[in-house]
């Protein structure tokens, strides 16, 4: 079974600075998708960024980018120019490309933005 | 196009009562997923349904929990004889039919139902 691990329960960063959230995963599959979700205090799950395992190029969405290291099974999220609205829980998630459609989530990292 | 809708948003039950959580997927979506989030934890998959079919229930507790997605109407997650350990946020997500899925088969999440068992 696949597992996702986020080793940083909490992180904090100064507004306008850059922060990196870590995520590692375990799988025997070669094709899969990885996601980062944001959960603000409203609890709504918001998709931030996604990565296809067969693509070597790291995904980027505005201030959000990932560092995908397939051999190391690592998928970190970098947030540049942090803003107060970025404060939230961030969850890393895994989904198989074939078969099981379920998302497997990590435990989450609570990100605080200091003004 | 309305997003995924869940109701109620908050539900309080006493131990031994039944809880019914409803999920209306996005228009045109025929796949529904239920996840549970315990306090200070990530979401855990419970069940994956298509219209009138349970596709994957590997995350469902063996007793007291059931789910359905009828041909008409919302998907229902039913918890019988609730216990304090059932207190959690329950999220529903939906995705489009297979023939319309892109490479990501993105799941769109509802706002969740927070269940409190007294």
Interface residues (C-beta under 8 A of the other chain):
Chain A: X4 X6 X33 X42 X43 X44 X45 X47 X50 X52 X91 X95 X100 X101 X102 X103 X104 X105 X106 X107 X108
Chain B: X31 X33 X35 X40 X41 X42 X43 X44 X45 X48 X55 X56 X58 X59 X89 X91 X93 X95 X103 X104 X105 X106 X107 X109 X111 X112 X114
